[in-house]
Amino acid sequence: MGGKYRVTGTAYPRMSRPRRRRKLVFALLGSVLALALLGYGALQLIDVFRGDSGKHNAAAKDCPTGAASATAAGAANPGPAASGAPAAVLPQPGQITVNVYNATPRAGLAKAVGDELKKRGFTIGHVGNAPADFDKKVPGPGILLGSPRTDKAAYSVLGAQLAGVTQQTDTREGADIDLILGDSFKELNKKEDADKALAVLANPAPAPSPKKC
């Protein structure tokens, strides 16, 4: 075995991969792992936000807005009762002077209505046929005609006695009110119904409180 070439000494060359390549591989693996973790975390956050949004939307459907609550309160308590205002001060029938005029061809209508209103406590003024401006020209149940300065509550009290009347004003200075009976007038409201309507006007029901969310 002793040839011409011999290896002498104690150091032998070793075949190994360069360290630089190994570091590069580890760096690439670390980057891929970091990107995967970031992507997973982002998906989790998206799911959380979507879940909260769905809960808020469901709560919004269950809890009506102020505008919707107000609309519901108005539907449940139409008219003056829906406002929830404090008790209104209404004049007594005896404080209201009513002139009863007949704008229809039916004879004796103004006197009959005037007598019934008197029984209900109203003060009756003039009774007779309607003025030419209104005679045979009122197709509805009637017209309440008075001064624009007359207490609006007086119109409400008298209007509770007769359904379907309209209100107009003229240039008079007094507080009396004309009740001009029209062609479609049949009869006054029953006294019980009129009294109930006045009770509602005097004591409006409070609007229901909105649902707490």
C-alpha atoms as one frame of an Amber mdcrd trajectory, in Angstrom:
protein
   0.000   0.000   0.000   2.929   2.280   0.235   2.500   4.080  -3.072   4.046
   7.143  -4.348   1.426   9.472  -2.785   0.597   9.353   0.883  -1.492  11.399
   3.195   0.528  12.608   6.016  -0.385  14.548   9.106  -3.496  14.455  11.351
  -5.818  16.952   9.538  -8.307  15.616   6.958 -10.567  17.707   4.743 -14.299
  17.481   5.671 -17.170  17.814   3.158 -20.010  19.942   4.667 -22.753  22.268
   3.408 -22.092  25.938   3.688 -23.644  27.589   6.760 -24.986  30.514   4.732
 -27.402  28.289   2.783 -28.730  26.748   5.985 -29.481  30.173   7.477 -31.347
  31.190   4.334 -33.573  28.091   4.490 -34.452  28.768   8.145 -35.236  32.390
   7.373 -37.623  31.405   4.556 -39.400  28.878   6.761 -39.802  31.471   9.507
 -41.280  34.002   7.095 -43.819  31.491   5.761 -44.868  30.550   9.288 -45.252
  34.216  10.303 -47.421  34.964   7.246 -49.622  31.959   8.008 -50.152  33.131
  11.607 -50.998  36.655  10.472 -53.532  35.359   7.963 -55.217  33.168  10.562
 -55.392  36.038  13.037 -56.941  38.329  10.412 -59.658  35.751   9.662 -60.470
  35.463  13.354 -60.822  39.247  13.697 -63.121  39.406  10.655 -65.376  36.727
  12.178 -65.518  38.614  15.486 -66.522  41.894  13.830 -69.119  40.179  11.667
 -70.642  38.529  14.711 -70.862  41.838  16.629 -72.404  43.573  13.622 -75.089
  40.897  13.370 -75.921  41.319  17.051 -76.185  45.078  16.691 -78.424  44.722
  13.641 -80.683  42.318  15.509 -80.882  44.739  18.422 -81.727  47.558  16.050
 -84.621  45.536  14.657 -85.972  44.783  18.123 -85.676  48.354  19.400 -87.663
  50.927  17.411 -86.243  54.342  16.722 -87.654  57.450  18.327 -89.417  58.351
  15.090 -91.034  54.867  14.922 -92.060  55.000  18.612 -93.706  58.352  18.072
 -95.565  57.056  15.058 -96.790  54.021  17.042 -97.900  56.241  19.927 -99.877
  58.434  17.539-101.585  55.375  16.027-102.478  53.985  19.475-103.834  57.315
  20.721-105.119  59.374  17.782-106.020  63.025  18.172-105.312  65.139  21.244
-104.732  62.105  23.456-101.590  61.180  21.477 -99.696  64.276  22.562 -99.504
  63.223  26.199-100.099  66.883  27.163-101.299  67.835  30.640-105.004  68.220
  31.314-106.561  70.950  29.177-108.852  73.597  30.604-112.109  73.551  28.618
-114.835  76.154  28.950-118.141  75.011  30.351-121.042  74.833  27.843-122.753
  77.691  29.682-119.781  79.939  28.855-120.301  79.415  25.107-122.975  81.382
  23.245-124.224  79.519  20.172-126.281  80.976  17.334-128.073  78.175  15.489
-128.877  78.713  11.806-130.617  76.418   9.338-129.120  76.324   5.843-131.378
  73.440   4.720-134.981  73.328   3.369-136.124  71.485   6.526-138.404  73.687
   8.584-137.888  73.955  12.343-134.416  72.361  12.273-132.576  75.273  13.899
-135.082  75.465  16.790-134.920  71.721  17.466-131.120  71.708  17.563-131.038
  74.885  19.647-133.368  73.347  22.214-131.206  70.239  22.494-128.025  72.284
  22.918-129.746  74.322  25.606-130.537  71.098  27.467-126.842  70.278  27.336
-125.977  73.548  29.034-125.064  75.837  26.129-126.196  79.437  26.019-128.353
  79.906  22.916-128.337  83.209  21.045-130.005  83.744  17.677-132.025  80.933
  16.082-133.354  81.026  12.518-132.544  80.630   8.850-128.947  80.919   7.679
-127.685  84.161   6.098-127.831  84.367   2.303-124.100  83.592   2.010-124.747
  80.134   3.501-128.443  79.393   2.845-128.721  76.160   0.777-124.918  76.290
   0.292-123.670  73.966   3.035-123.495  70.395   1.743-121.852  68.940   4.856
-123.267  68.429   8.365-122.491  71.977   9.449-120.107  74.889   9.892-118.786
  76.510  13.058-118.326  80.212  12.299-116.741  82.671  14.696-114.019  85.197
  15.393-110.374  84.153  14.958-109.851  85.465  18.499-112.405  83.078  19.977
-110.937  80.473  22.307-110.125  77.367  20.258-111.309  75.206  23.142-114.813
  76.646  22.690-114.860  75.338  19.120-113.738  71.937  20.411-116.500  71.774
  23.029-119.194  72.688  20.524-117.653  70.475  17.828-117.923  67.455  20.136
-121.709  67.725  19.825-121.760  67.319  16.056-119.534  65.065  13.937-118.131
  66.288  10.646-118.427  70.038  11.145-115.869  72.386   9.610-114.569  75.614
  11.122-114.458  79.079   9.563-113.829  82.602  10.819-115.242  86.025  10.022
-114.700  89.609  11.149-116.953  89.638  14.203-115.576  90.939  17.460-117.715
  88.925  19.864-116.955  85.462  21.221-120.247  83.897  20.091-120.144  81.010
  17.603-122.561  80.307  14.758-123.611  76.713  14.157-124.859  76.605  10.568
-126.599  73.302   9.860-125.985  71.798   6.407-127.744  69.416   4.054-126.158
  66.203   5.381-126.990  66.957   9.018-129.027  64.216  10.645-128.792  64.671
  14.392-126.456  65.751  17.169-124.118  63.214  18.679-125.580  61.385  21.624
-124.881  63.246  24.834-122.974  60.265  26.257-120.660  60.182  23.232-120.147
  63.947  23.368-119.284  63.759  27.070-116.729  61.007  26.389-115.129  63.101
  23.667-114.895  66.072  26.028-113.342  63.883  28.726-110.619  62.835  26.287
-109.988  66.467  25.353-109.764  67.494  28.996-107.526  64.609  30.073-105.248
  63.474  27.252-103.780  60.012  27.810 -99.951  60.048  28.128 -98.026  58.581
  25.218 -96.496  55.132  25.985 -92.802  55.274  26.868 -90.448  53.829  24.206
 -88.965  50.385  24.746 -85.579  50.489  26.430 -82.769  48.868  24.480
